C-alpha cells in the first residue's frame, strides 16, 4: 500500500480546518490559527549521506487538543537532529461537534499512517504521545515490534472519576451518547484546544484503554513516562503501576513531578519538584507538561487569556479541574480565599524534560 505524501496530508487537513474551524471568530490572525491546528513537519539538516534520518519521532496530541500541543517538544527534537512529524487525530482541530461521531479506530489508523510515512524517511521510529496520544502510542508499540521506543507524556491509562464511571458502565455510556451528548458545553475561546467536552470521544478513549488491557504483555521497547503526581485529568497511580510492572528494560525511565520528594524503590523513577514559589506555582497540571515557558500561547507571555503569568501575585497556579476552579472562585467572592486558583499552562521544568526525552531517544538506538 502506497501512502499519500505527508505534505499532501498536511494540505488536506489544513483545508478541512479552514472550512470547519471558527477562526474568523478570534481576534487572532487566521493563518496563525490554521498553522497551530494543522499537522506539521520539523526537519533537521538533511543527512550527510543523502539517505534516511537516523531518528524519527511521530508526535501524537491528546483528546480535545491539536498538534500545537507537541510543537515545543518537536522543535527541541529537531535541533537534536530528529525528524519530527505531528498528526491530527480525526475530530480535532476544527470544532467540538466533529467529535460527536468519531471512533477510536480512526485515531488508530491516523497514527498508523503517520508511522508508515515516517518510516520511509527515518530508520529508528519513536512515538511521542501526550495524554490520549500516549495511549495510542502504547497501542501501536504493543502491535508493532519495529517501534524503537515510546515517550508517554501524561498517558491516559485511567480517566479520573467521575467520567471513568460513565466509561465503564455500558448503560451510562449509551445514555450519554444519545440526546445528552455533552459533558460540558463552553464558549470556544481557545484556538488550539476545545473547551467543550462531548461524551462520545471520552467513551472512545475508554474503549482504547480497554483494548490495551486485552493485550496481556508489557511493552517490549524502551519506554519513557513524564507525569504529574497531582494530575487532575488522568490517573498518575495507573501510570506508575503500568510502568513498574514492566521490569524487562533497564533503559525505561519515569519523570514524576510531585509536591513531595517521595523516593521510590524503583530507581528508574526520578522525582522532580512541581513547586516554584517565585512563579506562584504549587502543582504541575496535566495540560502544562508539554509547553515551554516561552510558548507563544500558553507560556509566561502567551496570548491565551488564561495563560500563567508569573507577575500575577494574586493568582496561584496548579493542577485544578473545572469544578475546583469554579468552587475556588465562589470562595474568593465570599472573601473566604484571598488568591485566585488557576490551572498552570506551561512547564517551568520544560528544558530538563525536553533534554531528557532527546537523550532517551539517542541512547535507545544503536550508534550512527
C-alpha positions in Angstrom: 0.0 0.0 0.0 1.4 3.4 -1.1 0.8 6.2 1.5 0.0 9.7 0.3 2.9 12.1 0.8 2.9 13.8 4.2 2.9 17.3 2.7 -0.3 16.3 0.9 -1.8 15.1 4.1 -0.9 18.4 5.8 -2.6 20.4 3.0 -5.8 18.3 3.1 -6.1 18.7 6.9 -5.4 22.4 6.6 -8.2 22.8 4.0 -10.6 20.9 6.3 -9.6 23.2 9.3 -10.1 26.3 7.1 -13.6 25.2 6.4 -14.6 24.0 9.8 -12.7 25.9 12.5 -14.2 29.1 13.9 -11.0 31.0 13.1 -12.9 34.1 12.0 -14.4 34.4 15.5 -11.0 35.0 17.0 -9.1 38.3 17.2 -6.0 36.3 16.3 -4.5 36.0 12.8 -6.4 33.3 10.9 -3.3 31.9 9.3 -1.7 31.5 12.7 -4.7 29.6 14.0 -4.7 27.4 10.9 -1.0 26.6 11.4 -1.5 25.8 15.1 -4.2 23.2 14.4 -2.6 21.6 11.3 -0.3 18.6 11.2 3.3 19.7 10.8 6.8 18.5 10.0 10.1 19.8 11.5 13.1 18.7 9.5 16.7 18.9 10.8 19.6 19.4 8.4 19.5 16.6 5.7 21.6 13.5 6.4 25.1 13.9 5.1 24.9 10.7 3.1 21.7 11.7 1.4 19.9 8.7 2.9 17.4 8.4 5.8 17.4 10.3 9.0 18.7 8.1 11.9 15.9 9.3 14.2 12.2 9.9 13.5 9.6 11.0 16.1 5.8 10.9 15.5 4.1 13.4 17.7 0.5 12.5 18.8 -1.6 15.0 20.6 -4.3 14.4 23.2 -8.1 14.5 23.4 -9.6 17.9 22.7 -6.1 19.2 21.7 -4.3 19.9 18.5 -0.8 19.2 17.0 0.2 22.5 18.6 0.4 20.8 22.0 3.7 19.0 20.9 5.3 21.7 18.8 7.7 22.8 21.6 8.8 19.2 22.1 9.1 18.7 18.3 11.2 21.9 17.9 13.6 20.7 20.6 14.0 17.3 18.9 14.5 19.0 15.5 17.5 20.8 17.0 18.9 17.5 18.1 18.7 16.0 14.6 15.4 14.2 15.0 12.9 14.3 12.1 9.6 15.2 13.8 6.1 14.9 12.4 2.8 15.6 14.1 -0.5 14.1 13.0 -4.1 15.5 13.5 -6.4 13.0 15.2 -9.8 12.8 13.4 -12.4 15.1 15.0 -9.8 17.6 16.2 -8.5 21.0 15.1 -11.9 22.2 13.8 -14.9 22.4 16.1 -16.1 20.2 19.0 -19.1 18.9 17.1 -16.7 17.0 14.8 -16.0 14.7 17.8 -19.7 13.6 18.1 -19.3 10.8 15.6 -15.6 9.9 15.9 -14.4 6.4 16.6 -11.1 5.4 18.2 -10.3 3.2 15.2 -10.0 6.4 13.2 -7.4 7.6 15.6 -5.5 4.3 15.4 -5.5 4.4 11.6 -4.2 8.0 11.5 -1.3 7.1 13.8 -0.6 4.1 11.7 -0.4 6.3 8.6 2.0 8.6 10.4 4.2 5.7 11.3 4.3 4.3 7.8 5.2 7.7 6.2 7.8 8.4 8.8 9.4 5.0 8.3 10.1 6.0 4.6 12.5 8.7 5.8 13.8 7.6 9.2 15.5 4.5 10.5 14.5 4.4 14.2 10.9 5.3 14.8 9.8 6.8 18.2 6.3 7.7 19.3 5.9 10.8 21.4 2.3 10.9 22.8 0.5 13.4 25.1 -2.4 12.0 27.1 -4.7 10.2 24.6 -1.8 10.4 22.2 0.3 8.5 24.7 -2.4 5.8 25.0 -2.3 5.5 21.2 1.5 5.2 21.3 1.2 2.3 23.7 -1.4 0.6 21.5 0.9 0.8 18.4 4.1 -0.2 20.2 2.3 -3.3 21.5 1.3 -4.2 18.0 4.3 -3.1 16.0 7.7 -4.6 17.0 9.5 -2.2 14.8 8.8 0.8 17.1 12.1 1.7 18.7 10.7 3.4 21.7 7.8 5.5 23.2 7.7 8.7 25.2 4.5 8.9 27.1 3.6 12.4 28.5 0.7 12.1 31.0 -0.6 8.8 29.5 -4.4 8.3 29.7 -4.4 4.8 31.2 -7.2 5.6 33.6 -9.5 8.6 33.4 -10.1 10.4 36.7 -13.6 10.0 38.2 -16.5 10.7 37.6 -16.0 10.3 33.9 -14.4 6.9 34.4 -17.7 5.6 35.9 -19.6 6.5 32.7 -16.9 4.8 30.5 -17.1 1.6 32.5 -20.9 1.2 32.5 -22.5 0.5 29.1 -25.9 1.7 30.2 -24.5 5.1 31.2 -22.4 5.2 28.1 -25.4 4.7 25.9 -27.4 7.3 27.8 -24.7 10.0 27.4 -24.2 9.2 23.7 -27.8 9.9 22.9 -29.5 13.2 23.4 -27.2 14.0 26.4 -24.1 14.4 24.2 -22.1 16.9 26.2 -20.1 16.6 29.4 -19.5 20.3 29.2 -20.6 22.9 26.6 -18.5 26.0 26.8 -17.6 29.1 24.7 -14.7 28.3 22.4 -12.1 30.9 23.4 -9.0 28.8 23.0 -8.0 28.4 19.4 -5.7 25.4 19.9 -8.0 23.3 22.2 -11.7 22.6 22.6 -13.3 23.9 25.7 -16.5 21.9 25.2 -16.3 18.2 26.1 -18.5 15.7 24.2 -19.1 12.3 25.8 -18.5 10.4 22.6 -14.7 10.8 22.4 -14.4 10.1 26.1 -16.2 6.8 25.6 -14.0 6.0 22.7 -10.9 6.7 24.8 -12.3 4.2 27.3 -12.6 1.6 24.6 -9.0 2.3 23.5 -7.8 1.8 27.1 -9.8 -1.4 27.4 -8.2 -2.7 24.1 -4.7 -2.2 25.6 -5.7 -4.1 28.7 -6.7 -7.0 26.5 -3.2 -7.3 25.3 -1.6 -9.4 28.1 2.0 -8.4 27.6 4.3 -5.5 28.6 5.8 -3.0 26.2 9.0 -4.6 24.7 10.5 -1.3 23.5 12.3 1.3 25.7 9.6 3.4 27.5 9.8 6.9 29.0 7.0 8.4 31.0 6.5 12.0 32.1 3.7 12.6 34.7 2.4 14.9 37.4 1.6 13.1 40.6 -1.2 15.6 41.1 -2.6 15.2 37.5 -6.3 16.2 37.6 -7.3 14.6 34.3 -5.8 11.1 34.2 -4.5 8.8 37.0 -0.8 9.1 37.9 -1.2 6.0 40.0 -2.3 3.9 37.0 0.7 5.2 35.0 3.1 4.3 37.8 1.5 0.9 38.2 1.8 0.2 34.4 5.4 1.3 34.4 6.7 -0.6 37.5 5.1 -3.8 36.3 7.4 -3.7 33.3 10.9 -4.7 34.6 12.3 -6.1 31.3 14.2 -3.0 30.2 16.8 -1.0 32.2 16.5 1.9 29.7 13.0 2.6 30.9 12.6 5.9 32.7 9.9 7.8 34.6 10.0 11.5 35.4 7.4 12.2 38.1 6.6 15.8 39.1 5.4 15.9 42.7 4.8 18.3 45.5 6.7 15.9 47.8 10.2 14.5 47.4 9.0 10.9 47.9 11.6 8.3 46.9 10.6 5.2 45.0 12.3 1.8 45.3 12.3 1.6 41.5 15.5 3.5 40.6 14.2 4.3 37.2 11.7 6.7 38.7 13.0 10.2 39.1 11.0 12.7 41.2 11.1 16.4 40.2 9.7 19.3 42.2 6.5 20.8 41.0 6.5 23.7 43.4 8.0 27.0 42.2 7.3 29.8 44.8 8.8 32.6 42.6 6.4 31.7 39.8 3.4 31.2 42.1 3.3 27.5 41.1 2.2 24.9 43.6 1.4 21.9 41.4 2.2 20.7 37.9 -1.0 20.4 35.9 -1.9 17.9 33.2 -2.0 20.5 30.4 1.2 22.2 31.4 3.7 19.3 30.8 4.5 19.7 27.0 4.7 23.5 26.9 7.8 25.6 27.3 7.8 28.8 29.4 8.2 30.9 26.2 5.4 29.2 24.3 3.5 32.0 22.4 0.1 30.8 23.5 0.4 29.1 26.9 3.7 30.5 28.1 4.5 33.2 30.6 3.8 35.9 28.0 1.3 34.0 25.9 -1.8 35.2 24.0 -4.1 32.8 25.8 -6.4 34.7 28.1 -5.7 32.4 31.0 -2.0 31.8 30.5 0.1 31.5 33.7 1.6 34.9 34.3 4.5 34.8 36.9 3.9 38.6 37.5 0.3 38.0 38.8 0.9 37.7 42.6 -2.8 37.3 43.4 -3.0 34.0 41.5 -1.9 30.5 42.5 -1.2 28.2 39.6 -1.6 24.4 40.0 -3.5 21.3 39.0 -7.2 22.0 39.2 -10.2 20.7 37.3 -13.1 22.9 36.2 -15.3 22.2 39.2 -12.5 23.1 41.6 -11.8 26.4 39.9 -15.4 27.4 40.0 -15.6 26.4 43.7 -12.5 28.5 44.5 -13.9 31.5 42.5 -17.0 31.4 44.7 -15.0 31.2 47.9 -12.9 34.1 46.7 -16.0 36.2 46.0 -17.3 35.4 49.5 -14.0 36.6 51.0 -13.0 33.2 52.2 -10.0 32.9 49.9 -7.5 35.7 49.1 -5.9 34.4 46.0 -7.3 33.1 42.7 -6.7 29.5 41.7 -5.9 28.7 38.1 -4.5 25.8 36.1 -0.8 26.0 35.2 -0.4 26.3 31.5 3.3 25.8 31.0 6.1 23.6 32.4 8.8 25.5 34.3 11.0 22.4 34.0 10.4 22.1 30.3 14.1 22.3 29.3 15.1 19.5 31.6 12.2 17.3 30.3 12.9 18.0 26.7 16.6 17.3 27.1 15.8 14.1 28.9 13.5 13.0 26.0 16.2 13.7 23.5 18.8 11.8 25.5 16.4 8.9 25.9 15.9 8.7 22.1 19.6 8.8 21.3 20.6 6.3 23.9 17.8 3.9 22.9 19.1 3.4 19.4 22.3 1.9 18.0 25.0 4.4 17.2 25.1 6.0 13.8 
